[in-house]
């Protein structure tokens, strides 16, 4: 759910950042909201709903106690986080510890509102490369992310068994399986392709796994990936409604038995588990050819230390961020929140303990940060990608033409 909230909030961030630079300059070097002693730290995140709210309350309090500080936490609704950050930067009341959705970090760091974690001796040694890329801006580490998530291919075990179909591993197998599983009102596969960042997020595994690149989407590699989605819709294996579905809608279709497979993430487990008659499994996203490696996007949140101007409190805040990222807390948070620990040395142990997270864990090792190449310019590329998807799926343009139009603006 955090993934969906974050995607929805990013439009607000893109618009508001035009105002952030001058605001954050006044936030650096002084603070009224975090002045005084270091006995209590203010923490802000967007885990406002249960069970995440309770899970983070417990671990934050424990980390505070471990470092001799009390935690005063503010959990705001996802879309409200960035406006709140902007307001607090303007009024010099930034919290001592700030959680950000990982694609937002580079834009906030560019404003000068965050402190490099190297100032406090923190490093990201042993973390998955994509995770480090997401929390790095101009060569400096600004955040540490304890857990992450990504996408996988969910499948209905009963439907595939009855049809004698094995979970697909390649694009050819995916098309064949989706066609075979399509029957009556049931589609072979569901995915989300709306005109939002969520549509781009769902498309990235197919684009990146085929060698597509966000710097220039008007390439044969990306066109081949988009052609796959066009073919699935055109032959009736996927509903034409995918152009308006969010990930929650695709999940609803899968849970109701209206789709035999779907592209989605582990945050859907709690919803699917409530339907006891549903027997499902998850495999990695199919790749263009056998033997290929799926390249998926990274989700999840990173924890930062804002520039409050209070050195003592910042030092304590950095210790709390480090505590959140301890081996013990990474494993605990991953288990409780259906996410993946970000330290590679923990992944095998975690996957052994949580078998249904294996597909996601295996993919995270080679996953990419959405901001890894373009940094704060990622939203522009993401907009071009979902625009091209919509043009190809709704207007009948060839993938090559749709991508060229979007790339050229």
N, C-alpha and C positions, 0 to 999 in steps of 0.2 A: 504494500500500500504506500509505503514511503516513496517508492519509485514513481508511482503515479502522481502523488501529490507534488513531488519535486518537478516533474515534467510540466505540470500545469502552472507552476509558479514561475517558470523561467521567462514567460512572456513579460511578466511584471518586471523581472530583473532587467531584461534587455532595454525596456523603455526607461526605467528609472536610473540606470547607470549613467545616462547623460548628465544627471545631476550629481552623481556621487563624487566625482573627482574633487570639485571645490569643497564639498562638504567634508570629505574625509581628511583633507589637509588640515582643517581646523580641529579634527579629532586627534591628530597625532601630536604627541608631546605633552598633552595635558588631559586631564579628565576630572570631571566632578562626580560622575556616577560611580567610579571605582576608586575614589580617593580614600585616604585613611589607612588603617592597619590592614593586615592580611589574615585576619581571623575568620573572615567570611568571604566567599567568592560567589559572584553572580554568574550563572550559567544560562545560556539560552539555546533552545533547540526547537524542532517542530514535531517532536513525539508527543502530540497532545491527546492521542487516543490510546485506549488499552488494546493489547497488552503492552505495547512499546513504552507507553508513559510510565507504567509501573516498573518495567524491566530496567529502564534507564534511571529511574529514581533510586532504585536499590544500588546499582553499581556506582552511580555518582556519589551517593552518600558514603558508600564504603571507601571510595577513592579519596573523598574529602577527609574522612576520619583517619585514613592511613597517613595523610599528609598534614594533619593537625589543623584543618580548616572546616568550617561549616559550609554547606552548599545551599545557596538560595537560588532555586531554579525557576525559570519561566519557560513553560512549554506552550508555544503559540501554534495556531493552525498553519499548515504548510504554506498557503498563499500569502499569509501575513508576515512570514519571516523576513523576506528581503525588504519590504517597506519599513518594517520595524528596525532593521539594521541601518537603513538610510536615515531614519528619524533619529536614531541614537547616535549615529556618526555626527549628525548636524548639531545635536545638543550635547555632545561630548559625554554621552552616558553609555558607551558600548560596554557589553558585559565582559567579564574576565575570561570566560571560556565561551566560544561561539561554535556551534555546529553548522555546517553548510552542506548542501547537496554537492557532490564532488564536481560536477560541471560548472558550478557557480564560483568555485574557489579562485580561479585565475582572474576573473573579472573583479572580484572583491580585492584580491591581492594587488592588482594593478592600480587600484585607487589609493593604496598606501594605508589601508585600514588594518592590515594584519602584520604581525611581527614574524620575521623568519625564525623558524624553530631552532636553527643553528645557534641563535643568540642564547639559547638555554641548554645547549649541548645535546639536543635531540636529533636523531638520525633515523633513516628508514631502511637500514641494512636488513636484508632478509625478507623484505616485502616483495610481492609480485610487481613486476616492472610497470604494468599499466596503472596500478594503484599509486605508485610513486609519481608517475607522470601526471596523474590527475591533480595531485596536491603540490606540484612544483610550478613555480612561475619564474621565468628568467634565471633558471639554474638554482633557485633557492626553494627549500622545502618550507611550506607554510601550514601544512596540516598532516595529521596522521589518522588513517582510516582503519578502525579495528576490524570491520567486516564489510563484505561487498555482496553483490548479487548480479545475476545476469539472466539470459534467456535460455530456454531449452525447448525440446519438442515433447509435449505431453501426448500420450496416446491412451485410448480406451482398450484395456487388455481384452475384455470380452468381445468387443467388436472385431479387433484384429485377429483374435484366435478363431472366431467363427468364420471369418473370411479367409483364413489361412495366410494372413499377411504378417510379415515380420516388420518390426519398427525400421523405417528407412534410414539409411546412412548417407545416401548420395541424392543429388537432385533428381536423377533419373528414377531412382527407387521412390522418392517422395511423390513425383508426379504419377507414377504407376499406382502406388498405394492409395493416393488420394482419389484417383479415378475409380479404383476397385471398391473403395469404401463408401463412395457416394451412392446413395440409394434412397428413392422417395424424397422425403423432406430432409434427409440427413446429408450433410456435406462431408466430404472427406477430410477437410482441414479448415480451421478458422485462424485468422490472424487479424491484427489491427492495423489499418492503413489510413487513419484520419489525417486531415490537413493540420497536424500539430507536430510538436517534437516527439510525441509518442509514436506517430507513424514512422518517423525517421529512426527512432530507437529500435523498432521491430524490423526494419529493413536492413540495418547495419550488418547483422551476421551474414546475410546473403551477399551484400556488397563487398564487405571486407574479406570474406572467405574466398571470394573470386578475384581478389586483387584490386578491387575498386578503391578509389582514394578521394577523400573529401576536398582536396585542393582543386581538383578538376573532375567533376562528375560526368562530363561529356566524353566518356571513353567506352570502348567496346566491352571492357570488363564489367563496368557498372550496368551497361545496357543489357548484358546477358543476365545479370541478377534480376533486373526489373522485368525482363522477358519471362522469367520463371513465374513471378507473381501474376503477370498478365495472363499467361497460359493457364494458371490454376483457376483464375476467375472466368476466363473465356470458355474453358471446357466444362464449367459448372462444378468443378471440384471444390471451389470456394464461393461463398455468397458474394453477390455484387455489393452487398451492404458493408463489406469490409472497409469501404472508403469512409464510412461514418462510425465504425465501431471503435471504442476504446478497448484497452486490454481487458477491462472488467466485463465488457459485452462479449468478447470472444470467450472468456471464461464461463459466462452464463450459458452460452450456446453449447460449450463442451460439457458442462455439468448437467445440462438438460438432455443430453444425448443427441443433440442436433448437429454435432460435429464429432468425428471419430478421432481427430488429432487437432492440436492447436499449438501455436507459438506463444509461450507465456513464461512467467517467472515463479520462483518458489514462494513468493508472497501470496500466491493463490492457494497454497496447501490448506490453510485453516478453513477456507470456504469449501473446497472440494471434499475435505475430510468429513464435513457435516453430512454429506450425501453418502450414507453407508453402503448403498447398493452400487456405487461407482467404484470400479476397480481400474486404477490407472497407473501408468509408469512414465518415466521421463528419460529421454536419451538426448545426446548432444544434437545441436542443429545440424541437419544434413549438409554435406559439403559438395562442391561441384563434381568432384571425381573421387573414386575410391582411393583411400590412402591420404587424402587431404586433411588439413587441420582447420577446425572451425575457429574463426576469429570473431569474437563476440564483444559487445560493449560492456563496460563496467558500470554498475549502479552503486548506490549506497552513499553514505555521508562521511565527511571528514571533520575532524575536530581541530580548532584553531585557537590561537592566543591573539586577541585584538591589541592594537596599539593604544592602550589606555593611559600610558604615561606614568604608571605606578610600577616601578621596577620590582618591588617586593611582591606585589599581587601577581604580576606577570610570571615571576619565578614559580610561585605556588601554582598558578594556573597551568604552567607547562608540566609540572609534576602530576597534576590531575589528568592531563591529556596522555602523559606517558602511562599512567596507571590504567586508563581505559583501554590502552593498547597492549597490556601485558599478555603473555601467553594464556594465562588462566582466563582473563576476561575476554580475549578473542574467542576462545573455544566456548565459553559460557554464552556469550552474546550470539554466536553463530547457531548454537543449539537451540536457544530460546526463540530466535527470530527468523529461523529458516534462511540463514545467510551463510556466507563462506568466510572463514578467517583469512586475513590478507597476508600473513606470513607463510611463505611456501613450505617451511619446515613443519607446519602444523596441519597441512592439507591432507596428507595421507591418513594421519590418525583420525582427523575429523570425518573423512569420507568412510572410514571403516566403522566409525561409531554411528554415522548417519547415512546408511546406504542410499536412501532416495535423494541425497544431496550430491551423489557422486558425479552425475553428469554435469552439474553446475560447477562443482569443485574442479573437475578435470579441465573445463573450458577456461576457468579463471586464470589458469597458469599462462595462457597465451592471449588473454583478453587485452583490449585496448581501451585507453581513456578517450572519451569523445573530444576532449580538449587537447589531446596529446600532440597533434600536429599544428592546429590553428590557434590554440590558446583561446584568448578572449573573443576571437573572431568566429569561433565555432557556431554560434547561433545563426550567422549568415549562411553558412554551408548547410546547416540542418534545415533551414527554411527552403533552400534550393532543392534539397533532396525530397522533402515531402511535397513540394510543389510539383516536381516531376512525376512522382508517384500518382498524384491526383490526376494530372494531365493524361497520363498513359491509361489509367484505369477508368476514367470517367469520360474522356473526350475521344478515345480511340487513337490517339497519336502513337506512333511507334516509340518504343523506349528510347531509341537513339535521338529522335526528334524532340521528345519531351525533355530529355536530359540536357540537350543543347539549348533549348529555349530557357530552361531554368538556370543553366550555367551563365548564359549571356544576359540574364535578367530581362 
